[in-house]
């Protein structure tokens, strides 16, 4: 019985820790973006589009790999907090 209770406690802790980890999608600072499309080229899920010379991130497609954040030469894409 003690072993089952311990396993249950461990499972609950794992689930709670997974819930506590939040994934925040990157955010484009439109005033800094020059529309160079470097971020578009590195995005593995094609979640970035450039419209009117500004990058836009499609949240439903973004997997939060942050390649765009690391690649942007203008530092216009930030990891949201």
HTML snippet that shows the backbone in 3Dmol.js (N, CA, C, O; Angstrom):
<script src="https://3Dmol.org/build/3Dmol-min.js"></script>
<div id="view" style="width:600px;height:400px;position:relative"></div>
<script>
const pdb = `
ATOM      1  N   UNK A   1       0.817  -1.198   0.000  1.00  0.00           N
ATOM      2  CA  UNK A   1       0.000   0.000   0.000  1.00  0.00           C
ATOM      3  C   UNK A   1       0.858   1.257   0.000  1.00  0.00           C
ATOM      4  O   UNK A   1       0.529   2.233  -0.675  1.00  0.00           O
ATOM      5  N   UNK A   2       1.970   1.243   0.762  1.00  0.00           N
ATOM      6  CA  UNK A   2       2.838   2.414   0.825  1.00  0.00           C
ATOM      7  C   UNK A   2       3.478   2.696  -0.528  1.00  0.00           C
ATOM      8  O   UNK A   2       3.677   3.853  -0.898  1.00  0.00           O
ATOM      9  N   UNK A   3       3.798   1.635  -1.265  1.00  0.00           N
ATOM     10  CA  UNK A   3       4.423   1.801  -2.577  1.00  0.00           C
ATOM     11  C   UNK A   3       3.447   2.476  -3.541  1.00  0.00           C
ATOM     12  O   UNK A   3       3.844   3.351  -4.311  1.00  0.00           O
ATOM     13  N   UNK A   4       2.189   2.080  -3.504  1.00  0.00           N
ATOM     14  CA  UNK A   4       1.174   2.671  -4.372  1.00  0.00           C
ATOM     15  C   UNK A   4       0.964   4.144  -4.030  1.00  0.00           C
ATOM     16  O   UNK A   4       0.804   4.972  -4.927  1.00  0.00           O
ATOM     17  N   UNK A   5       0.965   4.472  -2.743  1.00  0.00           N
ATOM     18  CA  UNK A   5       0.803   5.867  -2.317  1.00  0.00           C
ATOM     19  C   UNK A   5       1.989   6.717  -2.780  1.00  0.00           C
ATOM     20  O   UNK A   5       1.817   7.858  -3.209  1.00  0.00           O
ATOM     21  N   UNK A   6       3.181   6.154  -2.689  1.00  0.00           N
ATOM     22  CA  UNK A   6       4.379   6.872  -3.132  1.00  0.00           C
ATOM     23  C   UNK A   6       4.339   7.129  -4.630  1.00  0.00           C
ATOM     24  O   UNK A   6       4.678   8.219  -5.091  1.00  0.00           O
ATOM     25  N   UNK A   7       3.926   6.123  -5.383  1.00  0.00           N
ATOM     26  CA  UNK A   7       3.808   6.285  -6.837  1.00  0.00           C
ATOM     27  C   UNK A   7       2.777   7.348  -7.168  1.00  0.00           C
ATOM     28  O   UNK A   7       2.995   8.158  -8.068  1.00  0.00           O
ATOM     29  N   UNK A   8       1.662   7.359  -6.461  1.00  0.00           N
ATOM     30  CA  UNK A   8       0.625   8.361  -6.680  1.00  0.00           C
ATOM     31  C   UNK A   8       1.151   9.765  -6.392  1.00  0.00           C
ATOM     32  O   UNK A   8       0.891  10.695  -7.156  1.00  0.00           O
ATOM     33  N   UNK A   9       1.883   9.921  -5.302  1.00  0.00           N
ATOM     34  CA  UNK A   9       2.456  11.229  -4.948  1.00  0.00           C
ATOM     35  C   UNK A   9       3.429  11.687  -6.028  1.00  0.00           C
ATOM     36  O   UNK A   9       3.425  12.857  -6.410  1.00  0.00           O
ATOM     37  N   UNK A  10       4.253  10.785  -6.516  1.00  0.00           N
ATOM     38  CA  UNK A  10       5.211  11.126  -7.563  1.00  0.00           C
ATOM     39  C   UNK A  10       4.488  11.545  -8.844  1.00  0.00           C
ATOM     40  O   UNK A  10       4.868  12.525  -9.484  1.00  0.00           O
ATOM     41  N   UNK A  11       3.463  10.812  -9.206  1.00  0.00           N
ATOM     42  CA  UNK A  11       2.687  11.166 -10.397  1.00  0.00           C
ATOM     43  C   UNK A  11       2.039  12.539 -10.267  1.00  0.00           C
ATOM     44  O   UNK A  11       2.049  13.329 -11.211  1.00  0.00           O
ATOM     45  N   UNK A  12       1.486  12.813  -9.115  1.00  0.00           N
ATOM     46  CA  UNK A  12       0.855  14.117  -8.882  1.00  0.00           C
ATOM     47  C   UNK A  12       1.898  15.227  -8.991  1.00  0.00           C
ATOM     48  O   UNK A  12       1.630  16.268  -9.590  1.00  0.00           O
ATOM     49  N   UNK A  13       3.071  15.017  -8.426  1.00  0.00           N
ATOM     50  CA  UNK A  13       4.133  16.026  -8.499  1.00  0.00           C
ATOM     51  C   UNK A  13       4.599  16.248  -9.933  1.00  0.00           C
ATOM     52  O   UNK A  13       4.861  17.382 -10.332  1.00  0.00           O
ATOM     53  N   UNK A  14       4.701  15.192 -10.695  1.00  0.00           N
ATOM     54  CA  UNK A  14       5.092  15.316 -12.099  1.00  0.00           C
ATOM     55  C   UNK A  14       4.052  16.106 -12.872  1.00  0.00           C
ATOM     56  O   UNK A  14       4.401  17.011 -13.630  1.00  0.00           O
ATOM     57  N   UNK A  15       2.793  15.780 -12.692  1.00  0.00           N
ATOM     58  CA  UNK A  15       1.717  16.489 -13.390  1.00  0.00           C
ATOM     59  C   UNK A  15       1.711  17.961 -13.007  1.00  0.00           C
ATOM     60  O   UNK A  15       1.580  18.825 -13.874  1.00  0.00           O
ATOM     61  N   UNK A  16       1.851  18.253 -11.735  1.00  0.00           N
ATOM     62  CA  UNK A  16       1.857  19.647 -11.293  1.00  0.00           C
ATOM     63  C   UNK A  16       3.051  20.416 -11.853  1.00  0.00           C
ATOM     64  O   UNK A  16       2.922  21.592 -12.191  1.00  0.00           O
ATOM     65  N   UNK A  17       4.195  19.776 -11.954  1.00  0.00           N
ATOM     66  CA  UNK A  17       5.364  20.457 -12.502  1.00  0.00           C
ATOM     67  C   UNK A  17       5.199  20.720 -13.992  1.00  0.00           C
ATOM     68  O   UNK A  17       5.647  21.754 -14.488  1.00  0.00           O
ATOM     69  N   UNK A  18       4.570  19.811 -14.705  1.00  0.00           N
ATOM     70  CA  UNK A  18       4.318  20.016 -16.131  1.00  0.00           C
ATOM     71  C   UNK A  18       3.338  21.164 -16.329  1.00  0.00           C
ATOM     72  O   UNK A  18       3.513  21.981 -17.233  1.00  0.00           O
ATOM     73  N   UNK A  19       2.330  21.230 -15.509  1.00  0.00           N
ATOM     74  CA  UNK A  19       1.350  22.315 -15.599  1.00  0.00           C
ATOM     75  C   UNK A  19       2.005  23.653 -15.270  1.00  0.00           C
ATOM     76  O   UNK A  19       1.663  24.673 -15.868  1.00  0.00           O
ATOM     77  N   UNK A  20       2.926  23.655 -14.342  1.00  0.00           N
ATOM     78  CA  UNK A  20       3.571  24.899 -13.918  1.00  0.00           C
ATOM     79  C   UNK A  20       4.490  25.478 -14.982  1.00  0.00           C
ATOM     80  O   UNK A  20       4.719  26.687 -15.011  1.00  0.00           O
ATOM     81  N   UNK A  21       5.023  24.624 -15.861  1.00  0.00           N
ATOM     82  CA  UNK A  21       5.905  25.113 -16.923  1.00  0.00           C
ATOM     83  C   UNK A  21       5.042  25.708 -18.023  1.00  0.00           C
ATOM     84  O   UNK A  21       4.239  25.013 -18.646  1.00  0.00           O
ATOM     85  N   UNK A  22       5.215  26.978 -18.250  1.00  0.00           N
ATOM     86  CA  UNK A  22       4.432  27.662 -19.278  1.00  0.00           C
ATOM     87  C   UNK A  22       5.310  27.943 -20.476  1.00  0.00           C
ATOM     88  O   UNK A  22       6.498  28.239 -20.344  1.00  0.00           O
ATOM     89  N   UNK A  23       4.719  27.848 -21.623  1.00  0.00           N
ATOM     90  CA  UNK A  23       5.439  28.150 -22.845  1.00  0.00           C
ATOM     91  C   UNK A  23       4.928  29.482 -23.373  1.00  0.00           C
ATOM     92  O   UNK A  23       3.739  29.655 -23.642  1.00  0.00           O
ATOM     93  N   UNK A  24       5.849  30.405 -23.510  1.00  0.00           N
ATOM     94  CA  UNK A  24       5.509  31.717 -24.020  1.00  0.00           C
ATOM     95  C   UNK A  24       6.082  31.872 -25.415  1.00  0.00           C
ATOM     96  O   UNK A  24       7.267  31.627 -25.639  1.00  0.00           O
ATOM     97  N   UNK A  25       5.272  32.264 -26.314  1.00  0.00           N
ATOM     98  CA  UNK A  25       5.700  32.433 -27.688  1.00  0.00           C
ATOM     99  C   UNK A  25       6.481  33.738 -27.828  1.00  0.00           C
ATOM    100  O   UNK A  25       6.222  34.700 -27.105  1.00  0.00           O
ATOM    101  N   UNK A  26       7.432  33.768 -28.755  1.00  0.00           N
ATOM    102  CA  UNK A  26       8.182  35.006 -28.997  1.00  0.00           C
ATOM    103  C   UNK A  26       7.263  36.126 -29.475  1.00  0.00           C
ATOM    104  O   UNK A  26       6.192  35.885 -30.031  1.00  0.00           O
ATOM    105  N   UNK A  27       7.713  37.350 -29.243  1.00  0.00           N
ATOM    106  CA  UNK A  27       6.939  38.535 -29.608  1.00  0.00           C
ATOM    107  C   UNK A  27       7.799  39.425 -30.499  1.00  0.00           C
ATOM    108  O   UNK A  27       8.988  39.608 -30.239  1.00  0.00           O
ATOM    109  N   UNK A  28       7.197  39.976 -31.548  1.00  0.00           N
ATOM    110  CA  UNK A  28       7.910  40.860 -32.466  1.00  0.00           C
ATOM    111  C   UNK A  28       7.684  42.305 -32.053  1.00  0.00           C
ATOM    112  O   UNK A  28       6.546  42.752 -31.904  1.00  0.00           O
ATOM    113  N   UNK A  29       8.777  43.028 -31.871  1.00  0.00           N
ATOM    114  CA  UNK A  29       8.707  44.470 -31.638  1.00  0.00           C
ATOM    115  C   UNK A  29       8.671  45.125 -33.012  1.00  0.00           C
ATOM    116  O   UNK A  29       9.704  45.265 -33.666  1.00  0.00           O
ATOM    117  N   UNK A  30       7.492  45.521 -33.444  1.00  0.00           N
ATOM    118  CA  UNK A  30       7.290  46.048 -34.801  1.00  0.00           C
ATOM    119  C   UNK A  30       8.113  47.308 -35.062  1.00  0.00           C
ATOM    120  O   UNK A  30       8.465  47.590 -36.207  1.00  0.00           O
ATOM    121  N   UNK A  31       8.418  48.056 -34.027  1.00  0.00           N
ATOM    122  CA  UNK A  31       9.205  49.274 -34.230  1.00  0.00           C
ATOM    123  C   UNK A  31      10.669  48.955 -34.544  1.00  0.00           C
ATOM    124  O   UNK A  31      11.381  49.798 -35.090  1.00  0.00           O
ATOM    125  N   UNK A  32      11.118  47.755 -34.207  1.00  0.00           N
ATOM    126  CA  UNK A  32      12.500  47.346 -34.460  1.00  0.00           C
ATOM    127  C   UNK A  32      12.643  46.470 -35.709  1.00  0.00           C
ATOM    128  O   UNK A  32      13.718  46.412 -36.305  1.00  0.00           O
ATOM    129  N   UNK A  33      11.577  45.798 -36.099  1.00  0.00           N
ATOM    130  CA  UNK A  33      11.619  44.868 -37.225  1.00  0.00           C
ATOM    131  C   UNK A  33      11.803  45.621 -38.545  1.00  0.00           C
ATOM    132  O   UNK A  33      11.128  46.614 -38.812  1.00  0.00           O
ATOM    133  N   UNK A  34      12.741  45.118 -39.366  1.00  0.00           N
ATOM    134  CA  UNK A  34      12.998  45.723 -40.679  1.00  0.00           C
ATOM    135  C   UNK A  34      12.454  44.874 -41.826  1.00  0.00           C
ATOM    136  O   UNK A  34      12.556  45.263 -42.989  1.00  0.00           O
ATOM    137  N   UNK A  35      11.878  43.718 -41.502  1.00  0.00           N
ATOM    138  CA  UNK A  35      11.319  42.850 -42.536  1.00  0.00           C
ATOM    139  C   UNK A  35      12.366  42.120 -43.351  1.00  0.00           C
ATOM    140  O   UNK A  35      12.120  41.801 -44.515  1.00  0.00           O
ATOM    141  N   UNK A  36      13.528  41.846 -42.777  1.00  0.00           N
ATOM    142  CA  UNK A  36      14.642  41.204 -43.498  1.00  0.00           C
ATOM    143  C   UNK A  36      14.367  39.744 -43.846  1.00  0.00           C
ATOM    144  O   UNK A  36      15.009  39.194 -44.741  1.00  0.00           O
ATOM    145  N   UNK A  37      13.435  39.116 -43.159  1.00  0.00           N
ATOM    146  CA  UNK A  37      13.014  37.732 -43.369  1.00  0.00           C
ATOM    147  C   UNK A  37      14.018  36.688 -42.909  1.00  0.00           C
ATOM    148  O   UNK A  37      13.868  35.516 -43.254  1.00  0.00           O
ATOM    149  N   UNK A  38      15.030  37.065 -42.148  1.00  0.00           N
ATOM    150  CA  UNK A  38      15.960  36.077 -41.593  1.00  0.00           C
ATOM    151  C   UNK A  38      15.224  35.093 -40.690  1.00  0.00           C
ATOM    152  O   UNK A  38      15.524  33.899 -40.688  1.00  0.00           O
ATOM    153  N   UNK A  39      14.265  35.597 -39.929  1.00  0.00           N
ATOM    154  CA  UNK A  39      13.488  34.747 -39.021  1.00  0.00           C
ATOM    155  C   UNK A  39      12.630  33.750 -39.796  1.00  0.00           C
ATOM    156  O   UNK A  39      12.459  32.607 -39.370  1.00  0.00           O
ATOM    157  N   UNK A  40      12.099  34.181 -40.921  1.00  0.00           N
ATOM    158  CA  UNK A  40      11.266  33.313 -41.758  1.00  0.00           C
ATOM    159  C   UNK A  40      12.087  32.125 -42.248  1.00  0.00           C
ATOM    160  O   UNK A  40      11.597  30.996 -42.294  1.00  0.00           O
ATOM    161  N   UNK A  41      13.331  32.389 -42.612  1.00  0.00           N
ATOM    162  CA  UNK A  41      14.207  31.343 -43.165  1.00  0.00           C
ATOM    163  C   UNK A  41      14.574  30.276 -42.142  1.00  0.00           C
ATOM    164  O   UNK A  41      14.783  29.121 -42.510  1.00  0.00           O
ATOM    165  N   UNK A  42      14.655  30.640 -40.865  1.00  0.00           N
ATOM    166  CA  UNK A  42      15.076  29.667 -39.850  1.00  0.00           C
ATOM    167  C   UNK A  42      13.921  28.995 -39.113  1.00  0.00           C
ATOM    168  O   UNK A  42      14.145  28.033 -38.378  1.00  0.00           O
ATOM    169  N   UNK A  43      12.719  29.467 -39.288  1.00  0.00           N
ATOM    170  CA  UNK A  43      11.573  28.903 -38.562  1.00  0.00           C
ATOM    171  C   UNK A  43      11.243  27.503 -39.083  1.00  0.00           C
ATOM    172  O   UNK A  43      10.897  27.346 -40.254  1.00  0.00           O
ATOM    173  N   UNK A  44      11.347  26.486 -38.222  1.00  0.00           N
ATOM    174  CA  UNK A  44      11.112  25.109 -38.679  1.00  0.00           C
ATOM    175  C   UNK A  44       9.652  24.775 -38.956  1.00  0.00           C
ATOM    176  O   UNK A  44       9.363  23.771 -39.608  1.00  0.00           O
ATOM    177  N   UNK A  45       8.725  25.602 -38.469  1.00  0.00           N
ATOM    178  CA  UNK A  45       7.301  25.311 -38.669  1.00  0.00           C
ATOM    179  C   UNK A  45       6.602  26.333 -39.564  1.00  0.00           C
ATOM    180  O   UNK A  45       5.377  26.320 -39.692  1.00  0.00           O
ATOM    181  N   UNK A  46       7.379  27.211 -40.176  1.00  0.00           N
ATOM    182  CA  UNK A  46       6.807  28.271 -41.028  1.00  0.00           C
ATOM    183  C   UNK A  46       5.775  29.109 -40.288  1.00  0.00           C
ATOM    184  O   UNK A  46       4.736  29.469 -40.842  1.00  0.00           O
ATOM    185  N   UNK A  47       6.072  29.412 -39.035  1.00  0.00           N
ATOM    186  CA  UNK A  47       5.135  30.159 -38.199  1.00  0.00           C
ATOM    187  C   UNK A  47       5.308  31.674 -38.320  1.00  0.00           C
ATOM    188  O   UNK A  47       4.602  32.439 -37.662  1.00  0.00           O
ATOM    189  N   UNK A  48       6.245  32.101 -39.159  1.00  0.00           N
ATOM    190  CA  UNK A  48       6.497  33.539 -39.281  1.00  0.00           C
ATOM    191  C   UNK A  48       6.210  33.988 -40.701  1.00  0.00           C
ATOM    192  O   UNK A  48       6.645  33.369 -41.672  1.00  0.00           O
ATOM    193  N   UNK A  49       5.470  35.077 -40.795  1.00  0.00           N
ATOM    194  CA  UNK A  49       5.164  35.691 -42.078  1.00  0.00           C
ATOM    195  C   UNK A  49       5.577  37.150 -41.996  1.00  0.00           C
ATOM    196  O   UNK A  49       5.510  37.764 -40.932  1.00  0.00           O
ATOM    197  N   UNK A  50       6.002  37.698 -43.115  1.00  0.00           N
ATOM    198  CA  UNK A  50       6.295  39.128 -43.160  1.00  0.00           C
ATOM    199  C   UNK A  50       5.193  39.790 -43.955  1.00  0.00           C
ATOM    200  O   UNK A  50       4.977  39.491 -45.129  1.00  0.00           O
ATOM    201  N   UNK A  51       4.499  40.698 -43.286  1.00  0.00           N
ATOM    202  CA  UNK A  51       3.429  41.454 -43.932  1.00  0.00           C
ATOM    203  C   UNK A  51       3.660  42.927 -43.668  1.00  0.00           C
ATOM    204  O   UNK A  51       3.914  43.343 -42.538  1.00  0.00           O
ATOM    205  N   UNK A  52       3.568  43.696 -44.718  1.00  0.00           N
ATOM    206  CA  UNK A  52       3.828  45.137 -44.632  1.00  0.00           C
ATOM    207  C   UNK A  52       5.199  45.404 -44.015  1.00  0.00           C
ATOM    208  O   UNK A  52       5.366  46.307 -43.196  1.00  0.00           O
ATOM    209  N   UNK A  53       6.174  44.595 -44.429  1.00  0.00           N
ATOM    210  CA  UNK A  53       7.576  44.716 -44.011  1.00  0.00           C
ATOM    211  C   UNK A  53       7.812  44.516 -42.513  1.00  0.00           C
ATOM    212  O   UNK A  53       8.788  45.023 -41.958  1.00  0.00           O
ATOM    213  N   UNK A  54       6.917  43.779 -41.867  1.00  0.00           N
ATOM    214  CA  UNK A  54       7.063  43.464 -40.442  1.00  0.00           C
ATOM    215  C   UNK A  54       6.751  41.983 -40.221  1.00  0.00           C
ATOM    216  O   UNK A  54       5.790  41.446 -40.773  1.00  0.00           O
ATOM    217  N   UNK A  55       7.578  41.343 -39.407  1.00  0.00           N
ATOM    218  CA  UNK A  55       7.357  39.928 -39.104  1.00  0.00           C
ATOM    219  C   UNK A  55       6.158  39.753 -38.187  1.00  0.00           C
ATOM    220  O   UNK A  55       5.901  40.569 -37.301  1.00  0.00           O
ATOM    221  N   UNK A  56       5.433  38.668 -38.423  1.00  0.00           N
ATOM    222  CA  UNK A  56       4.305  38.300 -37.565  1.00  0.00           C
ATOM    223  C   UNK A  56       4.434  36.817 -37.257  1.00  0.00           C
ATOM    224  O   UNK A  56       4.719  36.012 -38.143  1.00  0.00           O
ATOM    225  N   UNK A  57       4.223  36.463 -35.999  1.00  0.00           N
ATOM    226  CA  UNK A  57       4.330  35.068 -35.573  1.00  0.00           C
ATOM    227  C   UNK A  57       2.934  34.491 -35.373  1.00  0.00           C
ATOM    228  O   UNK A  57       2.109  35.060 -34.659  1.00  0.00           O
ATOM    229  N   UNK A  58       2.683  33.357 -36.012  1.00  0.00           N
ATOM    230  CA  UNK A  58       1.406  32.665 -35.874  1.00  0.00           C
ATOM    231  C   UNK A  58       1.516  31.764 -34.645  1.00  0.00           C
ATOM    232  O   UNK A  58       2.179  30.727 -34.680  1.00  0.00           O
ATOM    233  N   UNK A  59       0.862  32.169 -33.565  1.00  0.00           N
ATOM    234  CA  UNK A  59       0.978  31.456 -32.293  1.00  0.00           C
ATOM    235  C   UNK A  59       0.587  29.985 -32.378  1.00  0.00           C
ATOM    236  O   UNK A  59       1.207  29.144 -31.729  1.00  0.00           O
ATOM    237  N   UNK A  60      -0.418  29.670 -33.159  1.00  0.00           N
ATOM    238  CA  UNK A  60      -0.888  28.280 -33.214  1.00  0.00           C
ATOM    239  C   UNK A  60       0.116  27.357 -33.906  1.00  0.00           C
ATOM    240  O   UNK A  60       0.057  26.140 -33.728  1.00  0.00           O
ATOM    241  N   UNK A  61       1.023  27.911 -34.683  1.00  0.00           N
ATOM    242  CA  UNK A  61       2.016  27.115 -35.395  1.00  0.00           C
ATOM    243  C   UNK A  61       3.375  27.142 -34.710  1.00  0.00           C
ATOM    244  O   UNK A  61       4.177  26.223 -34.882  1.00  0.00           O
ATOM    245  N   UNK A  62       3.638  28.189 -33.937  1.00  0.00           N
ATOM    246  CA  UNK A  62       4.925  28.370 -33.262  1.00  0.00           C
ATOM    247  C   UNK A  62       5.135  27.287 -32.204  1.00  0.00           C
ATOM    248  O   UNK A  62       4.242  26.996 -31.409  1.00  0.00           O
ATOM    249  N   UNK A  63       6.336  26.695 -32.210  1.00  0.00           N
ATOM    250  CA  UNK A  63       6.664  25.664 -31.224  1.00  0.00           C
ATOM    251  C   UNK A  63       7.625  26.188 -30.158  1.00  0.00           C
ATOM    252  O   UNK A  63       8.142  25.414 -29.352  1.00  0.00           O
ATOM    253  N   UNK A  64       7.859  27.471 -30.151  1.00  0.00           N
ATOM    254  CA  UNK A  64       8.697  28.124 -29.142  1.00  0.00           C
ATOM    255  C   UNK A  64      10.133  27.593 -29.132  1.00  0.00           C
ATOM    256  O   UNK A  64      10.718  27.380 -28.070  1.00  0.00           O
ATOM    257  N   UNK A  65      10.690  27.381 -30.327  1.00  0.00           N
ATOM    258  CA  UNK A  65      12.078  26.918 -30.416  1.00  0.00           C
ATOM    259  C   UNK A  65      13.062  28.078 -30.254  1.00  0.00           C
ATOM    260  O   UNK A  65      14.234  27.873 -29.939  1.00  0.00           O
ATOM    261  N   UNK A  66      12.575  29.278 -30.471  1.00  0.00           N
ATOM    262  CA  UNK A  66      13.336  30.529 -30.302  1.00  0.00           C
ATOM    263  C   UNK A  66      14.472  30.710 -31.307  1.00  0.00           C
ATOM    264  O   UNK A  66      15.392  31.498 -31.084  1.00  0.00           O
ATOM    265  N   UNK A  67      14.398  29.976 -32.407  1.00  0.00           N
ATOM    266  CA  UNK A  67      15.372  30.193 -33.473  1.00  0.00           C
ATOM    267  C   UNK A  67      15.277  31.619 -33.988  1.00  0.00           C
ATOM    268  O   UNK A  67      16.294  32.246 -34.285  1.00  0.00           O
ATOM    269  N   UNK A  68      14.068  32.129 -34.092  1.00  0.00           N
ATOM    270  CA  UNK A  68      13.863  33.497 -34.589  1.00  0.00           C
ATOM    271  C   UNK A  68      14.488  34.524 -33.641  1.00  0.00           C
ATOM    272  O   UNK A  68      15.055  35.523 -34.084  1.00  0.00           O
ATOM    273  N   UNK A  69      14.381  34.272 -32.348  1.00  0.00           N
ATOM    274  CA  UNK A  69      14.943  35.178 -31.343  1.00  0.00           C
ATOM    275  C   UNK A  69      16.462  35.237 -31.506  1.00  0.00           C
ATOM    276  O   UNK A  69      17.056  36.315 -31.472  1.00  0.00           O
ATOM    277  N   UNK A  70      17.079  34.080 -31.683  1.00  0.00           N
ATOM    278  CA  UNK A  70      18.534  34.020 -31.820  1.00  0.00           C
ATOM    279  C   UNK A  70      19.017  34.574 -33.156  1.00  0.00           C
ATOM    280  O   UNK A  70      20.146  35.055 -33.257  1.00  0.00           O
ATOM    281  N   UNK A  71      18.172  34.511 -34.177  1.00  0.00           N
ATOM    282  CA  UNK A  71      18.578  34.877 -35.531  1.00  0.00           C
ATOM    283  C   UNK A  71      18.375  36.353 -35.859  1.00  0.00           C
ATOM    284  O   UNK A  71      19.134  36.911 -36.652  1.00  0.00           O
ATOM    285  N   UNK A  72      17.395  36.981 -35.284  1.00  0.00           N
ATOM    286  CA  UNK A  72      17.032  38.351 -35.667  1.00  0.00           C
ATOM    287  C   UNK A  72      18.212  39.323 -35.490  1.00  0.00           C
ATOM    288  O   UNK A  72      18.667  39.542 -34.368  1.00  0.00           O
ATOM    289  N   UNK A  73      18.704  39.902 -36.588  1.00  0.00           N
ATOM    290  CA  UNK A  73      19.837  40.827 -36.493  1.00  0.00           C
ATOM    291  C   UNK A  73      19.480  42.157 -35.831  1.00  0.00           C
ATOM    292  O   UNK A  73      20.367  42.889 -35.391  1.00  0.00           O
ATOM    293  N   UNK A  74      18.203  42.469 -35.759  1.00  0.00           N
ATOM    294  CA  UNK A  74      17.762  43.721 -35.153  1.00  0.00           C
ATOM    295  C   UNK A  74      17.342  43.551 -33.690  1.00  0.00           C
ATOM    296  O   UNK A  74      17.007  44.524 -33.014  1.00  0.00           O
ATOM    297  N   UNK A  75      17.365  42.306 -33.212  1.00  0.00           N
ATOM    298  CA  UNK A  75      16.848  41.982 -31.875  1.00  0.00           C
ATOM    299  C   UNK A  75      15.404  42.436 -31.713  1.00  0.00           C
ATOM    300  O   UNK A  75      14.988  42.887 -30.647  1.00  0.00           O
ATOM    301  N   UNK A  76      14.659  42.304 -32.796  1.00  0.00           N
ATOM    302  CA  UNK A  76      13.263  42.726 -32.788  1.00  0.00           C
ATOM    303  C   UNK A  76      12.326  41.641 -32.265  1.00  0.00           C
ATOM    304  O   UNK A  76      11.174  41.918 -31.930  1.00  0.00           O
ATOM    305  N   UNK A  77      12.819  40.409 -32.197  1.00  0.00           N
ATOM    306  CA  UNK A  77      11.992  39.305 -31.703  1.00  0.00           C
ATOM    307  C   UNK A  77      12.513  38.914 -30.335  1.00  0.00           C
ATOM    308  O   UNK A  77      13.682  38.564 -30.166  1.00  0.00           O
ATOM    309  N   UNK A  78      11.629  38.981 -29.376  1.00  0.00           N
ATOM    310  CA  UNK A  78      12.007  38.712 -27.983  1.00  0.00           C
ATOM    311  C   UNK A  78      11.233  37.511 -27.465  1.00  0.00           C
ATOM    312  O   UNK A  78      10.102  37.253 -27.878  1.00  0.00           O
ATOM    313  N   UNK A  79      11.858  36.790 -26.561  1.00  0.00           N
ATOM    314  CA  UNK A  79      11.173  35.706 -25.873  1.00  0.00           C
ATOM    315  C   UNK A  79      10.278  36.344 -24.831  1.00  0.00           C
ATOM    316  O   UNK A  79      10.760  37.014 -23.917  1.00  0.00           O
ATOM    317  N   UNK A  80       8.979  36.141 -24.961  1.00  0.00           N
ATOM    318  CA  UNK A  80       8.025  36.743 -24.022  1.00  0.00           C
ATOM    319  C   UNK A  80       8.200  36.130 -22.637  1.00  0.00           C
ATOM    320  O   UNK A  80       8.614  34.978 -22.501  1.00  0.00           O
ATOM    321  N   UNK A  81       7.887  36.896 -21.637  1.00  0.00           N
ATOM    322  CA  UNK A  81       8.007  36.418 -20.260  1.00  0.00           C
ATOM    323  C   UNK A  81       6.676  36.400 -19.580  1.00  0.00           C
ATOM    324  O   UNK A  81       6.585  36.025 -18.411  1.00  0.00           O
TER     325      UNK A  81
END
`;
const viewer = $3Dmol.createViewer("view");
viewer.addModel(pdb, "pdb");
viewer.setStyle({}, {cartoon: {color: "spectrum"}});
viewer.zoomTo();
viewer.render();
</script>
